[in-house]
């Protein structure tokens, strides 16, 4: 198949920042793309060859979109899977496969899959709704503390709550959910595995994640993780095992916990480019986005090694500001060597909304970490004075 400067069309479900960054690579290779996305204002709207506004959960919309392309991929997991099943039956290559997406879309099914494939993960119980969970508590089949997670459609921490007592249950939505044993972890790690259609596999170095204590969003992603070589090896092996178990094609980001006694437990996976791999655009020989493309098009995978130490800082909307976004001090951070901001192209900021990220690269990790903190303390994602607090 000739993908380059040809009539071949790659379809992407979702037009957010991940789609936008993937499109940088399709532009580089001159591969045509069509994007389906519900929001007209989406970050990916300009860099694709065709932008289609429509619901990713609607059977007909997704099916008709699939009929226009030669290969389909996703940048978000929440898409209509019945439409993907039908398209796949009719011969359209879809990566990741609808079967994998079905397992991953539901955290209960995802966790069960780890258990049945002998992949280390924290013990869990599944519940059809909140009442089911309350009954388990009443019968002492479940005990505090535990981590509640909604089974479907939770993202960026909004579907997760640490429950220490009955008080914590009050505000939980009444949806299908799981309760996980709380893991006392030293570190949150992630490994991105690239696996091509023909089974070529490469892994990116282990990264270490630091979370914002309130927003529950990643604050720094540090590559390579500052951990023992043995632990890094174990994490890589576990990630490879997960990718094998899913027969995954494309990128699989495997999020893991390093426990206090250096066990590795899989938390969850994302079957696509991931926030934990954004550093790779500047720090690696081949970015995660380029390798996702290479993997799904069955091209040789690129070198996943890093050229330099890389740290990524998420740019999230500051609390108390809503409206037309302003990146305060962006010139100041751009004056520092090795600092590159990525602005996703969302016009409006809201508290904790992911608006962009900044990558810091340096030969020396300690220096990179110092600069990352300087960046974090300098740049602010706020709104213009015309739209103060409570604005549009
Ligand atoms: P999301 O899909 O919203 O990213 P995660 O499952 O990754 O949700 O959980 C968000 C965060 O909550 C994790 O990064 C971790 O900090 C914490 N967390 C999740 N599961 C557990 C657990 N079993 N034990 C302790 N902390 C957890």
Boltz pocket constraint, residues with backbone or C-beta under 6 A from the ligand:
constraints:
  - pocket:
      binder: B
      contacts: [[A, 122], [A, 147], [A, 149], [A, 154], [A, 155], [A, 156], [A, 157], [A, 158], [A, 159], [A, 160], [A, 180], [A, 181], [A, 182], [A, 183], [A, 184], [A, 188], [A, 211], [A, 216], [A, 255], [A, 267], [A, 268]]
      max_distance: 6.0
